[in-house]
């Protein structure tokens, strides 16, 4: 176990049981999700990646995408 994980667990142990369980559930769900993505990526063939890339290129060429800068502007938006 890493030192950082030991420190995190030490902090979690100080919390009430209900909060400990909530954090544990989040961690377990995250680990499960990561494993599912890993499995899917490993099972994806080169032909499937090529098809996906071709589809994305076509969507870009057709103007069916939105630039990331439009979604995540580089300058913060201030509330008025």
The first five atom37 places (N, CA, C, CB, O) and aatype in JSON, in Angstrom:
{
  "aatype": [20, 20, 20, 20, 20, 20, 20, 20, 20, 20, 20, 20, 20, 20, 20, 20, 20, 20, 20, 20, 20, 20, 20, 20, 20, 20, 20, 20, 20, 20, 20, 20, 20, 20, 20, 20, 20, 20, 20, 20, 20, 20, 20, 20, 20, 20, 20, 20, 20, 20, 20, 20, 20, 20, 20, 20, 20, 20, 20, 20, 20, 20, 20, 20, 20, 20, 20, 20, 20, 20, 20, 20, 20, 20, 20, 20, 20, 20, 20, 20],
  "atom_mask": [
    [1, 1, 1, 1, 1],
    [1, 1, 1, 1, 1],
    [1, 1, 1, 1, 1],
    [1, 1, 1, 1, 1],
    [1, 1, 1, 1, 1],
    [1, 1, 1, 1, 1],
    [1, 1, 1, 1, 1],
    [1, 1, 1, 1, 1],
    [1, 1, 1, 1, 1],
    [1, 1, 1, 1, 1],
    [1, 1, 1, 1, 1],
    [1, 1, 1, 1, 1],
    [1, 1, 1, 1, 1],
    [1, 1, 1, 1, 1],
    [1, 1, 1, 1, 1],
    [1, 1, 1, 1, 1],
    [1, 1, 1, 1, 1],
    [1, 1, 1, 1, 1],
    [1, 1, 1, 1, 1],
    [1, 1, 1, 1, 1],
    [1, 1, 1, 1, 1],
    [1, 1, 1, 1, 1],
    [1, 1, 1, 1, 1],
    [1, 1, 1, 1, 1],
    [1, 1, 1, 1, 1],
    [1, 1, 1, 1, 1],
    [1, 1, 1, 1, 1],
    [1, 1, 1, 1, 1],
    [1, 1, 1, 1, 1],
    [1, 1, 1, 1, 1],
    [1, 1, 1, 1, 1],
    [1, 1, 1, 1, 1],
    [1, 1, 1, 1, 1],
    [1, 1, 1, 1, 1],
    [1, 1, 1, 1, 1],
    [1, 1, 1, 1, 1],
    [1, 1, 1, 1, 1],
    [1, 1, 1, 1, 1],
    [1, 1, 1, 1, 1],
    [1, 1, 1, 1, 1],
    [1, 1, 1, 1, 1],
    [1, 1, 1, 1, 1],
    [1, 1, 1, 1, 1],
    [1, 1, 1, 1, 1],
    [1, 1, 1, 1, 1],
    [1, 1, 1, 1, 1],
    [1, 1, 1, 1, 1],
    [1, 1, 1, 1, 1],
    [1, 1, 1, 1, 1],
    [1, 1, 1, 1, 1],
    [1, 1, 1, 1, 1],
    [1, 1, 1, 1, 1],
    [1, 1, 1, 1, 1],
    [1, 1, 1, 1, 1],
    [1, 1, 1, 1, 1],
    [1, 1, 1, 1, 1],
    [1, 1, 1, 1, 1],
    [1, 1, 1, 1, 1],
    [1, 1, 1, 1, 1],
    [1, 1, 1, 1, 1],
    [1, 1, 1, 1, 1],
    [1, 1, 1, 1, 1],
    [1, 1, 1, 1, 1],
    [1, 1, 1, 1, 1],
    [1, 1, 1, 1, 1],
    [1, 1, 1, 1, 1],
    [1, 1, 1, 1, 1],
    [1, 1, 1, 1, 1],
    [1, 1, 1, 1, 1],
    [1, 1, 1, 1, 1],
    [1, 1, 1, 1, 1],
    [1, 1, 1, 1, 1],
    [1, 1, 1, 1, 1],
    [1, 1, 1, 1, 1],
    [1, 1, 1, 1, 1],
    [1, 1, 1, 1, 1],
    [1, 1, 1, 1, 1],
    [1, 1, 1, 1, 1],
    [1, 1, 1, 1, 1],
    [1, 1, 1, 1, 1]
  ],
  "atom_positions": [
    [[0.86, -1.17, 0.0], [0.0, 0.0, 0.0], [0.9, 1.23, 0.0], [-0.98, 0.0, 1.23], [1.93, 1.27, 0.68]],
    [[0.51, 2.22, -0.76], [1.3, 3.44, -0.83], [1.07, 4.31, 0.4], [0.97, 4.23, -2.1], [0.08, 4.16, 1.11]],
    [[2.0, 5.21, 0.63], [1.88, 6.13, 1.76], [0.65, 7.02, 1.61], [3.14, 6.99, 1.88], [-0.05, 7.29, 2.59]],
    [[0.39, 7.47, 0.39], [-0.77, 8.33, 0.17], [-2.07, 7.59, 0.49], [-0.8, 8.82, -1.29], [-2.97, 8.16, 1.11]],
    [[-2.16, 6.34, 0.09], [-3.37, 5.57, 0.39], [-3.5, 5.33, 1.89], [-3.35, 4.22, -0.36], [-4.6, 5.38, 2.43]],
    [[-2.38, 5.07, 2.56], [-2.4, 4.91, 4.02], [-2.94, 6.18, 4.7], [-0.98, 4.58, 4.56], [-3.76, 6.11, 5.62]],
    [[-2.48, 7.33, 4.22], [-2.94, 8.6, 4.8], [-4.43, 8.8, 4.56], [-2.16, 9.78, 4.2], [-5.16, 9.23, 5.46]],
    [[-4.88, 8.47, 3.36], [-6.31, 8.63, 3.05], [-7.15, 7.71, 3.94], [-6.59, 8.32, 1.56], [-8.18, 8.12, 4.47]],
    [[-6.72, 6.48, 4.1], [-7.47, 5.53, 4.92], [-7.48, 5.98, 6.38], [-6.88, 4.11, 4.81], [-8.49, 5.85, 7.07]],
    [[-6.36, 6.51, 6.85], [-6.3, 7.01, 8.22], [-7.33, 8.12, 8.44], [-4.88, 7.52, 8.55], [-7.97, 8.18, 9.49]],
    [[-7.49, 8.99, 7.45], [-8.48, 10.06, 7.56], [-9.9, 9.5, 7.5], [-8.27, 11.1, 6.44], [-10.78, 9.95, 8.23]],
    [[-10.1, 8.54, 6.63], [-11.44, 7.94, 6.48], [-11.84, 7.23, 7.77], [-11.46, 6.95, 5.29], [-13.01, 7.25, 8.16]],
    [[-10.88, 6.59, 8.43], [-11.17, 5.85, 9.67], [-11.69, 6.76, 10.78], [-9.92, 5.12, 10.15], [-12.34, 6.29, 11.71]],
    [[-11.42, 8.03, 10.69], [-11.88, 8.98, 11.7], [-13.34, 9.39, 11.5], [-11.0, 10.22, 11.68], [-13.94, 9.99, 12.4]],
    [[-13.9, 9.07, 10.35], [-15.27, 9.46, 10.03], [-16.28, 8.48, 10.62], [-15.46, 9.56, 8.52], [-15.93, 7.35, 10.96]],
    [[-17.53, 8.92, 10.76], [-18.58, 8.0, 11.2], [-18.76, 6.86, 10.2], [-19.93, 8.77, 11.38], [-18.44, 7.0, 9.02]],
    [[-19.25, 5.73, 10.68], [-19.41, 4.54, 9.84], [-20.17, 4.82, 8.55], [-20.13, 3.46, 10.61], [-19.8, 4.31, 7.49]],
    [[-21.23, 5.62, 8.64], [-22.05, 5.9, 7.46], [-21.22, 6.6, 6.38], [-23.26, 6.76, 7.84], [-21.34, 6.28, 5.2]],
    [[-20.4, 7.55, 6.78], [-19.55, 8.24, 5.81], [-18.46, 7.31, 5.27], [-18.92, 9.49, 6.44], [-18.12, 7.36, 4.09]],
    [[-17.92, 6.47, 6.14], [-16.93, 5.5, 5.68], [-17.53, 4.58, 4.6], [-16.4, 4.65, 6.87], [-16.9, 4.32, 3.58]],
    [[-18.74, 4.12, 4.85], [-19.4, 3.24, 3.87], [-19.68, 3.98, 2.56], [-20.7, 2.7, 4.45], [-19.54, 3.39, 1.49]],
    [[-20.06, 5.23, 2.65], [-20.32, 6.01, 1.43], [-19.04, 6.16, 0.6], [-20.9, 7.4, 1.79], [-19.08, 6.02, -0.62]],
    [[-17.93, 6.45, 1.26], [-16.65, 6.58, 0.56], [-16.24, 5.23, -0.02], [-15.56, 7.13, 1.5], [-15.77, 5.16, -1.16]],
    [[-16.4, 4.18, 0.75], [-16.05, 2.83, 0.28], [-16.86, 2.47, -0.95], [-16.27, 1.79, 1.39], [-16.33, 1.9, -1.9]],
    [[-18.14, 2.79, -0.94], [-19.0, 2.49, -2.08], [-18.54, 3.25, -3.33], [-20.46, 2.83, -1.76], [-18.5, 2.7, -4.42]],
    [[-18.19, 4.52, -3.16], [-17.69, 5.32, -4.28], [-16.41, 4.71, -4.85], [-17.43, 6.77, -3.83], [-16.26, 4.59, -6.06]],
    [[-15.49, 4.34, -3.96], [-14.24, 3.74, -4.41], [-14.47, 2.42, -5.15], [-13.31, 3.52, -3.23], [-13.89, 2.18, -6.21]],
    [[-15.31, 1.57, -4.59], [-15.6, 0.29, -5.23], [-16.27, 0.48, -6.59], [-16.49, -0.55, -4.33], [-15.95, -0.23, -7.55]],
    [[-17.19, 1.43, -6.67], [-17.84, 1.71, -7.96], [-16.83, 2.23, -8.97], [-18.97, 2.73, -7.77], [-16.88, 1.85, -10.14]],
    [[-15.92, 3.09, -8.53], [-14.9, 3.63, -9.41], [-13.97, 2.53, -9.92], [-14.09, 4.71, -8.68], [-13.64, 2.49, -11.11]],
    [[-13.57, 1.64, -9.03], [-12.71, 0.53, -9.44], [-13.41, -0.39, -10.43], [-12.27, -0.27, -8.21], [-12.81, -0.85, -11.4]],
    [[-14.68, -0.65, -10.19], [-15.47, -1.48, -11.09], [-15.6, -0.82, -12.47], [-16.86, -1.74, -10.5], [-15.47, -1.48, -13.5]],
    [[-15.85, 0.48, -12.47], [-15.98, 1.22, -13.72], [-14.65, 1.21, -14.49], [-16.42, 2.66, -13.44], [-14.65, 1.02, -15.71]],
    [[-13.54, 1.42, -13.79], [-12.23, 1.41, -14.44], [-11.95, 0.05, -15.07], [-11.12, 1.76, -13.44], [-11.42, -0.03, -16.18]],
    [[-12.31, -1.02, -14.36], [-12.08, -2.37, -14.89], [-12.94, -2.6, -16.12], [-12.38, -3.43, -13.83], [-12.49, -3.22, -17.09]],
    [[-14.18, -2.13, -16.1], [-15.07, -2.3, -17.25], [-14.5, -1.57, -18.47], [-16.49, -1.77, -16.93], [-14.51, -2.12, -19.58]],
    [[-14.01, -0.33, -18.28], [-13.42, 0.41, -19.4], [-12.17, -0.3, -19.92], [-13.07, 1.85, -18.97], [-11.97, -0.4, -21.13]],
    [[-11.33, -0.79, -19.01], [-10.12, -1.5, -19.4], [-10.46, -2.71, -20.24], [-9.3, -1.92, -18.16], [-9.84, -2.96, -21.28]],
    [[-11.45, -3.46, -19.8], [-11.88, -4.65, -20.53], [-12.39, -4.29, -21.92], [-12.97, -5.39, -19.74], [-12.06, -4.96, -22.9]],
    [[-13.19, -3.23, -22.0], [-13.72, -2.82, -23.3], [-12.62, -2.34, -24.24], [-14.75, -1.71, -23.11], [-12.61, -2.69, -25.42]],
    [[-11.68, -1.54, -23.72], [-10.59, -1.06, -24.56], [-9.73, -2.22, -25.06], [-9.72, -0.06, -23.78], [-9.35, -2.25, -26.23]],
    [[-9.44, -3.16, -24.18], [-8.61, -4.29, -24.57], [-9.31, -5.18, -25.6], [-8.24, -5.11, -23.35], [-8.64, -5.84, -26.39]],
    [[-10.64, -5.2, -25.58], [-11.39, -6.04, -26.5], [-11.66, -5.36, -27.84], [-12.7, -6.45, -25.87], [-12.15, -5.99, -28.78]],
    [[-11.33, -4.08, -27.94], [-11.59, -3.33, -29.17], [-10.52, -3.65, -30.2], [-11.64, -1.8, -28.89], [-9.32, -3.55, -29.92]],
    [[-10.94, -4.03, -31.39], [-10.0, -4.4, -32.45], [-9.51, -3.16, -33.18], [-10.66, -5.37, -33.44], [-10.1, -2.09, -33.07]],
    [[-8.41, -3.32, -33.91], [-7.89, -2.22, -34.72], [-8.94, -1.76, -35.74], [-6.59, -2.64, -35.43], [-9.05, -0.57, -36.02]],
    [[-9.68, -2.69, -36.3], [-10.72, -2.34, -37.27], [-11.81, -1.49, -36.62], [-11.33, -3.61, -37.89], [-12.32, -0.56, -37.24]],
    [[-12.17, -1.81, -35.39], [-13.18, -1.02, -34.68], [-12.66, 0.39, -34.4], [-13.58, -1.71, -33.37], [-13.41, 1.36, -34.55]],
    [[-11.39, 0.52, -33.99], [-10.8, 1.83, -33.77], [-10.78, 2.62, -35.07], [-9.38, 1.7, -33.2], [-11.09, 3.81, -35.09]],
    [[-10.42, 1.95, -36.17], [-10.39, 2.62, -37.48], [-11.77, 3.13, -37.87], [-9.84, 1.68, -38.56], [-11.91, 4.24, -38.37]],
    [[-12.81, 2.3, -37.65], [-14.19, 2.71, -37.96], [-14.61, 3.9, -37.11], [-15.16, 1.54, -37.75], [-15.24, 4.83, -37.6]],
    [[-14.26, 3.85, -35.83], [-14.59, 4.97, -34.94], [-13.91, 6.25, -35.4], [-14.17, 4.64, -33.49], [-14.54, 7.3, -35.45]],
    [[-12.63, 6.16, -35.74], [-11.89, 7.33, -36.21], [-12.52, 7.88, -37.49], [-10.41, 6.99, -36.44], [-12.65, 9.09, -37.65]],
    [[-12.89, 7.0, -38.41], [-13.51, 7.44, -39.66], [-14.84, 8.13, -39.39], [-13.72, 6.24, -40.61], [-15.15, 9.15, -40.01]],
    [[-15.62, 7.6, -38.47], [-16.9, 8.2, -38.11], [-16.69, 9.6, -37.54], [-17.66, 7.31, -37.1], [-17.4, 10.54, -37.89]],
    [[-15.72, 9.73, -36.65], [-15.45, 11.03, -36.04], [-14.97, 12.03, -37.08], [-14.41, 10.89, -34.92], [-15.41, 13.18, -37.08]],
    [[-14.09, 11.6, -37.96], [-13.61, 12.49, -39.02], [-14.77, 12.98, -39.89], [-12.55, 11.79, -39.9], [-14.82, 14.15, -40.28]],
    [[-15.7, 12.08, -40.19], [-16.86, 12.45, -41.01], [-17.74, 13.44, -40.27], [-17.66, 11.21, -41.39], [-18.22, 14.41, -40.87]],
    [[-17.97, 13.22, -38.98], [-18.77, 14.15, -38.19], [-18.13, 15.54, -38.14], [-18.96, 13.62, -36.77], [-18.82, 16.55, -38.23]],
    [[-16.81, 15.57, -38.0], [-16.1, 16.85, -38.0], [-16.26, 17.53, -39.35], [-14.59, 16.65, -37.67], [-16.56, 18.73, -39.42]],
    [[-16.07, 16.77, -40.43], [-16.18, 17.34, -41.78], [-17.59, 17.86, -42.05], [-15.8, 16.29, -42.83], [-17.76, 18.84, -42.78]],
    [[-18.6, 17.2, -41.47], [-20.0, 17.6, -41.68], [-20.42, 18.72, -40.73], [-20.91, 16.4, -41.49], [-21.56, 19.19, -40.8]],
    [[-19.53, 19.16, -39.87], [-19.88, 20.22, -38.93], [-20.79, 19.76, -37.82], [-20.52, 21.36, -39.65], [-21.53, 20.56, -37.24]],
    [[-20.76, 18.48, -37.51], [-21.65, 17.91, -36.5], [-21.04, 17.9, -35.1], [-22.04, 16.51, -36.89], [-21.61, 17.31, -34.18]],
    [[-19.9, 18.53, -34.95], [-19.24, 18.56, -33.64], [-19.17, 19.99, -33.13], [-17.83, 17.94, -33.72], [-19.36, 20.94, -33.88]],
    [[-18.89, 20.11, -31.86], [-18.75, 21.41, -31.22], [-17.31, 21.51, -30.72], [-19.8, 21.61, -30.05], [-16.85, 20.59, -30.04]],
    [[-16.6, 22.59, -31.02], [-15.24, 22.73, -30.51], [-15.21, 22.7, -28.99], [-14.61, 24.04, -31.02], [-16.09, 23.26, -28.34]],
    [[-14.2, 22.06, -28.43], [-14.08, 21.99, -26.98], [-14.0, 23.37, -26.35], [-12.87, 21.18, -26.59], [-14.49, 23.57, -25.23]],
    [[-13.4, 24.32, -27.05], [-13.32, 25.67, -26.5], [-14.7, 26.29, -26.31], [-12.48, 26.56, -27.42], [-14.87, 27.17, -25.46]],
    [[-15.68, 25.84, -27.08], [-17.05, 26.34, -26.9], [-17.69, 25.75, -25.65], [-17.91, 26.01, -28.13], [-18.54, 26.38, -25.03]],
    [[-17.27, 24.55, -25.28], [-17.82, 23.87, -24.11], [-17.05, 24.24, -22.85], [-17.8, 22.35, -24.3], [-17.62, 24.49, -21.79]],
    [[-15.72, 24.28, -23.0], [-14.84, 24.61, -21.89], [-13.99, 25.82, -22.28], [-13.93, 23.39, -21.51], [-12.85, 25.67, -22.7]],
    [[-14.55, 27.02, -22.13], [-13.8, 28.21, -22.52], [-12.5, 28.34, -21.71], [-14.66, 29.46, -22.34], [-12.44, 27.97, -20.54]],
    [[-11.49, 28.88, -22.36], [-10.2, 29.03, -21.67], [-10.22, 30.17, -20.67], [-9.09, 29.27, -22.69], [-9.41, 30.18, -19.74]],
    [[-11.14, 31.12, -20.83], [-11.27, 32.2, -19.86], [-12.51, 31.95, -19.03], [-11.34, 33.58, -20.55], [-13.55, 31.58, -19.56]],
    [[-12.4, 32.14, -17.72], [-13.57, 31.89, -16.86], [-14.73, 32.81, -17.19], [-13.18, 32.06, -15.4], [-14.56, 33.98, -17.52]],
    [[-15.9, 32.24, -17.09], [-17.13, 33.01, -17.29], [-17.56, 33.55, -15.93], [-18.27, 32.14, -17.93], [-17.66, 32.79, -14.97]],
    [[-17.81, 34.83, -15.85], [-18.21, 35.43, -14.57], [-19.71, 35.62, -14.55], [-17.49, 36.77, -14.33], [-20.33, 35.95, -15.56]],
    [[-20.28, 35.42, -13.38], [-21.72, 35.61, -13.21], [-22.0, 37.11, -13.1], [-22.24, 34.85, -11.95], [-21.19, 37.87, -12.56]],
    [[-23.13, 37.52, -13.59], [-23.51, 38.94, -13.54], [-24.52, 39.17, -12.47], [-24.05, 39.41, -14.89], [-24.97, 40.3, -12.28]]
  ]
}
